Amino acid sequence: MSNAPAYSIEPQNFWTDPYPDFAKMPPIAYVPELDATLITRHADIAVNEKKDGCVFFLAATGVDDGLDG
């Protein structure tokens, strides 16, 4: 559990197209359906990824992150 504000999603819709939910979420949100805290803004990710204890997962969103070789 996180102390971030909770934001509920419809999992099937989220996996199909997460961007409508990302647009409505606060910058940092606990999503109970995923049991995860999501950071949704690029600037916040850039700051928080450097902190100890943060773990980041890349979701398959169709965006080329350049990490698959």
C-alpha positions as CSV (number, residue, x, y, z in Angstrom):
1,M,0.0,0.0,0.0
2,S,1.1,3.5,-0.7
3,N,0.3,6.8,0.8
4,A,-0.2,8.3,-2.7
5,P,-3.8,9.2,-3.6
6,A,-5.7,6.2,-4.8
7,Y,-7.0,6.0,-8.4
8,S,-9.0,3.0,-9.6
9,I,-8.9,1.7,-13.2
10,E,-10.7,-0.8,-15.3
11,P,-7.8,-3.2,-15.9
12,Q,-8.8,-4.4,-19.4
13,N,-9.3,-0.8,-20.6
14,F,-6.0,0.3,-19.0
15,W,-4.0,-2.4,-20.7
16,T,-5.7,-1.7,-24.0
17,D,-5.0,2.1,-23.8
18,P,-3.6,3.5,-20.6
19,Y,-3.4,7.1,-21.8
20,P,-7.0,8.2,-20.9
21,D,-6.4,7.1,-17.3
22,F,-2.9,8.7,-17.3
23,A,-4.5,12.0,-18.3
24,K,-6.9,11.9,-15.4
25,M,-4.5,10.5,-12.7
26,P,-2.7,12.7,-10.2
27,P,1.0,12.8,-10.9
28,I,1.6,10.1,-8.4
29,A,-1.2,7.6,-7.8
30,Y,-1.7,4.3,-6.0
31,V,-3.7,2.0,-8.3
32,P,-5.2,-0.8,-6.2
33,E,-6.1,-3.0,-9.2
34,L,-2.3,-3.2,-9.9
35,D,-1.2,-3.0,-6.3
36,A,1.3,-0.4,-7.6
37,T,2.1,3.3,-7.3
38,L,2.4,4.9,-10.7
39,I,4.3,8.1,-11.5
40,T,2.7,9.5,-14.6
41,R,4.6,12.6,-15.5
42,H,8.0,12.6,-17.2
43,A,9.5,15.2,-15.0
44,D,8.4,13.4,-11.9
45,I,9.9,10.1,-13.2
46,A,13.2,11.8,-14.0
47,V,13.5,13.1,-10.4
48,N,12.2,9.9,-8.6
49,E,14.1,7.3,-10.7
50,K,17.3,8.5,-9.0
51,K,16.1,7.8,-5.5
52,D,17.0,4.7,-3.6
53,G,14.3,2.2,-3.3
54,C,12.4,3.1,-6.5
55,V,11.7,0.4,-8.9
56,F,10.4,1.2,-12.4
57,F,8.7,-1.1,-14.9
58,L,8.2,-0.3,-18.5
59,A,4.7,-1.2,-19.7
60,A,4.0,-2.3,-23.3
61,T,2.5,0.9,-24.5
62,G,3.5,0.8,-28.1
63,V,6.1,3.5,-27.4
64,D,9.6,2.6,-28.7
65,D,11.9,3.0,-25.6
66,G,14.9,1.8,-27.6
67,L,15.7,-0.8,-25.0
68,D,15.0,-4.0,-27.0
69,G,18.2,-3.9,-29.0
